[in-house]
Amino acid sequence: MTSENEATFISESPSVPKVLLFTDKKGIPIIYKGLSLTFEKKLFFGIVRSTDKDLLDKYKVKNTPSILVVKANEKKPQVYKGSIKFNEIFEFLNIYSEAFVAGGGSS
């Protein structure tokens, strides 16, 4: 995700929370790929490179890696403050995935 496509990414499917990973690394971290597959269709995942100063400033990110959950109807993103471990991030993100039900109803 870049500052050029950020507005579109955040506004598409407004009921689905967006998970943003701010990183200075190249590629996609394995842990992030795993989380993306785990929460497929429940959360949308984007990566912001540390070179995109506009987005770092907009989201007030001082250090990388940082993970934020952005919801279209909320002004402030939720910041993950734990360690970069799959289970801990999973527990944090699971709260946001439960609020969205694919298809908009019970099955």
C-alpha positions as CSV (number, residue, x, y, z in Angstrom):
1,M,0.0,0.0,0.0
2,T,1.2,3.5,-0.8
3,S,0.0,7.0,-0.1
4,E,-1.4,7.0,-3.7
5,N,-3.7,4.0,-3.1
6,E,-4.3,4.2,0.7
7,A,-7.7,6.0,0.5
8,T,-9.0,3.3,-1.9
9,F,-7.7,0.5,0.2
10,I,-9.2,1.8,3.4
11,S,-12.6,2.7,1.8
12,E,-13.1,-0.6,-0.1
13,S,-15.4,-3.0,1.8
14,P,-15.9,-0.6,4.7
15,S,-17.2,-3.3,7.0
16,V,-13.9,-5.2,6.8
17,P,-11.1,-3.9,9.1
18,K,-7.7,-3.3,7.5
19,V,-4.5,-4.5,9.0
20,L,-1.4,-2.3,8.2
21,L,2.1,-3.5,8.7
22,F,4.6,-0.7,8.7
23,T,8.1,-2.2,7.9
24,D,11.5,-1.3,6.6
25,K,12.1,-4.8,5.3
26,K,11.7,-5.9,1.7
27,G,9.2,-8.6,0.7
28,I,6.4,-10.0,2.8
29,P,7.3,-11.5,6.2
30,I,6.2,-15.1,6.6
31,I,4.3,-14.3,9.8
32,Y,2.3,-11.7,7.9
33,K,1.5,-14.1,5.1
34,G,0.3,-16.6,7.7
35,L,-1.9,-14.1,9.4
36,S,-3.4,-13.0,6.1
37,L,-4.3,-16.6,5.2
38,T,-5.7,-17.2,8.7
39,F,-8.0,-14.2,8.5
40,E,-8.8,-14.4,4.8
41,K,-12.0,-12.5,3.9
42,K,-12.3,-11.3,7.6
43,L,-9.5,-8.8,7.5
44,F,-7.7,-7.1,4.7
45,F,-3.9,-6.8,5.0
46,G,-1.6,-4.1,3.6
47,I,2.1,-3.4,3.9
48,V,3.5,0.1,4.2
49,R,7.2,0.6,3.5
50,S,9.1,2.9,5.8
51,T,10.1,5.0,2.8
52,D,6.4,6.2,2.5
53,K,6.9,9.1,4.9
54,D,3.4,10.5,4.2
55,L,1.7,7.4,5.6
56,L,4.1,7.1,8.5
57,D,3.2,10.7,9.4
58,K,-0.5,10.2,8.8
59,Y,-0.7,7.2,11.1
60,K,1.9,8.6,13.6
61,V,4.2,5.6,13.2
62,K,7.6,6.3,14.8
63,N,9.1,2.8,14.7
64,T,9.0,-0.2,12.5
65,P,7.7,-2.8,12.5
66,S,4.3,-1.5,13.6
67,I,0.9,-3.1,13.2
68,L,-2.3,-1.0,13.1
69,V,-5.9,-2.0,12.6
70,V,-7.9,0.6,10.7
71,K,-11.7,0.6,10.5
72,A,-13.4,2.9,7.9
73,N,-15.9,4.2,10.5
74,E,-13.3,5.0,13.2
75,K,-11.0,8.0,13.4
76,K,-8.2,6.4,15.4
77,P,-6.5,3.1,14.4
78,Q,-5.9,0.5,17.0
79,V,-2.2,0.0,17.6
80,Y,-0.7,-3.5,18.3
81,K,1.7,-3.1,21.2
82,G,2.8,-6.7,21.8
83,S,5.8,-8.6,20.5
84,I,6.0,-9.8,16.9
85,K,5.0,-13.4,17.5
86,F,2.2,-15.2,15.5
87,N,0.1,-16.2,18.5
88,E,0.1,-12.8,20.2
89,I,-0.7,-10.9,16.9
90,F,-3.4,-13.6,16.2
91,E,-5.1,-12.9,19.5
92,F,-5.1,-9.2,18.9
93,L,-6.4,-9.5,15.3
94,N,-9.0,-12.1,16.2
95,I,-11.0,-9.5,18.1
96,Y,-11.5,-7.5,14.9
97,S,-12.2,-10.5,12.7
98,E,-15.1,-11.6,14.8
99,A,-17.0,-8.3,14.2
100,F,-17.3,-9.0,10.5
101,V,-19.3,-11.9,9.1
102,A,-18.7,-12.8,5.5
103,G,-22.0,-12.6,3.6
104,G,-23.6,-10.3,6.1
105,G,-25.5,-12.9,8.1
106,S,-25.7,-16.3,9.7
107,S,-25.1,-19.4,7.7
